[in-house]
């Protein structure tokens, strides 16, 4: 009996690690792919807004085909017009802002430095969470946020070819992502709606596409018309969009087999992979000892933040289980009376 159980556990572990490796590979590869498409002379497509819009349109169409036409995946129920207008639209707008500004930053700063700046994300999320009443300020969290901020400052100080325009774009993307996470938490906690990543993509992608389409008409479409940029490498751009969708699917697979916290930890590993590999792939990436030292401090702070969130989630789960145990007998009684 023990051997089949061990084999099953071993199989589950192998599948879980395979999904984690797939996520890290796709996430890292997508960053490199976007950088190459946007800044390489071979592709010559310096339109981050247009590229992001293409991703969202492709995702919207593919989600519709998979859920409504072929019915391979299922969209969870519970969405209402009130929830869509008050939660999904802000999430879609912030998601569009995050991708647009984050991709634009690649035109000015290296991939490695962009990843180092992203380490400040927990600080932005925590500050906005406190302002929204979702987080509580404490000495422990203040120390963790200080460590992360100090690490990012040291990493920035060690950057050789720093572009403040690129820094502003990247930090704007960080703020957008932080607001998106806050709206997501409000959607779950206050609205009581829990959606899997596929359902989120189904609802959010069209909204994000619309939010990107409007500024694209005024900011990038005239440039594309002037330079005749409409017939550029359709195969490459399609593959780039497919990779983006595959990355979102890998997030779904990892979360379904592990937890949301696991993918945050995997994200830390991915960031280190991106920082180190980008130094080998791109000529504009030159890492210094100060860079790596500061980034190491920031990542240590991020690890402490994830550990703190893990403990809070564990306490919350225990509390939820206790409440469920109290309500189960009552539910059983009502069922028997029927």
Secondary structure, DSSP 4 states (H G I P E B T S, - for coil): -HHHHHHHHHHHHHHHHHHHHHHHHHHHHHHHHHHHHHH-TTT----HHHHHHHHHHHHHHHHHIIIIIS--S-PPS---HHHIIIIIHHHHHHHHHHHHHHHHHTTTS-HHHHHHHHTTHHHHHHHHHHHTTSS---HHHHHHHHHHHHHHHHHHHT-SS--HHHHHHHHHHHHHHHHHHHHHHHHHHTT-----HHHHHHHHHHHHHHHHHHHHHHHTHHHHHHHT-SSS-HHHHHHHHHHHHHHHHHHHHHHHHS-HHHHHHHHHHHHHHHHHHHHHH-TT----HHHHHHHHHHHHHHHHHHHHHHHHHHHHHHHHHHHHHHHHHHHHHHHHH-
